[in-house]
Amino acid sequence: MSSLVTPKRPLRIGLIGLSSSAATSWASAAHLPALKTAAGLSRFTIVALCNSSVAAAQAAIKTYDLAPTTKAYGTPEDLANDPDIDLVICNTRVDKHYETVLPSIRAGKDAYIEWPIASNKAQIDELVKLTREKGSRVAIGLQGRLAPPVLKLKEIIGSGELGKVLSSEIQEYGGTNSREFLPPALKYFAKREVGGNPITIGFGHIIDLVQSVLGDLVPDSVAARLQLQRPDVRIRNPKTDEIVETVRSDVPDLVSLHGALQTSAHTQASATLSFLFRRGLPFPGDPALTWTINCELGVIRLVATSGTSLGAGGYDGPVKIYVHKLDRDVLDEIPWEWDELQEKVPVIGRSVMRQLFGFADGLEEGKGWVGIEAAAKTADQIEGWIRDAGF
């Protein structure tokens, strides 16, 4: 990231949701490693934690060996009232995003909110409106747009070497490791009112980064079919494999989407996008994600074998990009790589690091980080498709 310029003074941050006891902790896995690198320390200073109680925040400060001067807060309001905080990073479960980050945005602070933004459109709209009113910078964790393989696809298309995009097909299998089970910690994936589930997260991240590469879908052209194939979801203890309960889901587990891409300098008029997403692992031996981009002079294909989360942990197996040039009938593998700073943290946090650093370094919104209005656009798309399908 040699193009980034270290800020004159590190941003003073308050972390919401860095837990020492939660079954899953995105904050500790994906955010904290970057913040603790030398490059992170030159850009950020953790001055406070906010958890469900002061005691919980104090426990996390101790668990993660943060500075003894780190303040412990038990309410979002107390965090928002701290004048020594520039940026609040929200890593709670999605149904707590709105209530925990709202006071800080209202107080004029900048914020970084993990994706999905909030549980529903009304909450998202209010956060967007307040961000505009306060003039705050609010980034959203759609770091998949900044993943190296995604940027490489954008580079290939942007070069014009293969001509314009004619069509694209995506097959994605994921969102959870199983088609019919959930662990207790993810039981809420079966409740649409929470806002975090395989559609908004698993499908949502990919449809967002796809449009960042190919351009937006033309709204009136989209035909989306959503289905709930397995409504009875068994909750299974991962340690014992015991089924502890069965819950009735109201979250679809299949998306079939077809639409036209907006015409651009790199996209032919009426170029078609077809997208199939199914919750759970693929057929044995098939990739988790296959993304094909058909261009005038060749075909690009990205294949992710072990996971679809290109913005985080989908790299247990290789993620490869191939180009088939039609005139020579040659298939080339196109290399991509992590940058030097990213290699200093676990894979799950590398694209998060790029967005955090881009935000700290004042890079332009839309290039170094994803802003709340752009993210709300994706959220509106997904909500519209779910609603129109009758869920």
Secondary structure, 3 states (H helix, E strand, C coil): CCCCCCCCCCEEEEEECCCCCCCCCHHHHHHHHHHHCHHHHCCEEEEEEECCCHHHHHHHHHHCCCCCCCEEECCHHHHHCCCCCCEEEECCCHHHHHHHHHHHHHCCCEEEECCCCCCCHHHHHHHHHHHHHHCCCEEECCHHHHCHHHHHHHHHHHHCCCCCEEEEEEEEEECCCCCCEECHHHHHHHCHHHCCCHHHHHHHHHHHHHHHHHCCECHHHCEEEEECCCCEEEEECCCCCCEEEEEECCCCCEEEEEEEECCECCEEEEEEEEEEEEECCCCCCCCCEEEEEEECCEEEEEEECCCCCCCCCCCCCCEEEEEEECCCCEEEEECCCCCCCHHHCCHHHHHHHHHHHHHHCCCCECCCECEHHHHHHHHHHHHHHHHHCCC
